[in-house]
Amino acid sequence: MAPKSETRRASAVLPGVKPETPRMYRVFLHNDDYTSMDFVVAILKDVFGKEMDDAIRIMFAVHRQGIGECGAYTAEIAETKVALVHSKAREADFPLRCSMEAE
């Protein structure tokens, strides 16, 4: 039986094998005629961790251009953020939409 130190070394990253960088997904908020600007700012702060200035800038992009980018994340994190936005919006009776697309 091999000593524990050799077993650990064998399970480490193989020499010459480079781990792949995960694919990133951009997450967007979409404008509608009912969701309040204050709620969008709160979502940007709570779900996406944006500072107030960035949250307001993105909220105005959503309002004026119809869409605003919230950030880029790995697939699982992006999916979770989209679901969280939709859940919080439903709880607040807003139709706010959030989507993700591959970079």
Secondary structure, 3 states (H helix, E strand, C coil): CCCHHHHHHHCCCCCCCCCCCCCEEEEEEECCCCCCHHHHHHHHHHCCCCCHHHHHHHHHHHHHHCEEEEEEEEHHHHHHHHHHHHHHHHHCCCCCEEEEEEC
